């Protein structure tokens, strides 16, 4: 029997709670995991496996890196990157890093990212880390170029941005990639992400809207299309409604950049959510331009 303290100050018995057992079903564990939210920072179940991935990168037996091939060299390089003092022998330095990780689990992600930034794929270790983070349902994954970590997104979403970037001519693709990295990096830069998103659209749209104007911006493009929308077509809808749809998307992206101008009031910087939305909006506009879905009327 379980005991509770009654209002009358007399101890009285209460019935034991009944535990209902349900039969185990195949696939139940996988279904629960699929509904699980990704883990931010370093959850308990990821801490030890992540540390076990980090240590060999700090003290490699052999390294293909041309300048930092010994454990001492790598540890010194990591200390400089993370702006922390490391003294003593290699084992002492690793113990110091372990204490930093114990005190602040986020530091472990910074350490892993520093290894990626400095040593890249490192003999396939970046693929190992990517599998590790996915198995732990981490909110982060390894960038395609193995240069750092980024926020994980739904399957296929990143592919759409990559396809648009690869199809774009000139600098549009580069700006789109920089926008993605700034928006989805583990330490995001929303202002840069939004700015690069606009530059990607400007680079992709320039040949379609005002090819003779070397100083055009997204703002001047919006003005030109709004003045004579009949000069352009869009693959969906009639000429008027299709072009108006593109024009609305361009205006949303342009007007949403709050950090572009200063003023009497404090400038509000873009939020991470706004920056990520700008990346995907820019990806769509770049794709419409480079695919010819939005083009000059014949």
PEBELDA-V680681 format. One record per helix or strand of 3 or more residues. SS is the DSSP state (alpha for helix, beta for strand). FROM is the first residue (numbers start at 1). LEN is the number of residues. If there is no record, write none. Layout:
((SS:FROM:LEN) (SS:FROM:LEN))
//
This chain:
((beta:2:4) (beta:11:4) (alpha:28:7) (alpha:44:15) (alpha:71:12) (alpha:90:14) (alpha:105:15) (alpha:125:11) (beta:140:3) (beta:149:3) (alpha:157:11) (alpha:172:13) (alpha:190:20) (alpha:218:10) (alpha:229:3) (beta:232:3) (alpha:239:17) (alpha:272:20) (beta:294:3))
//
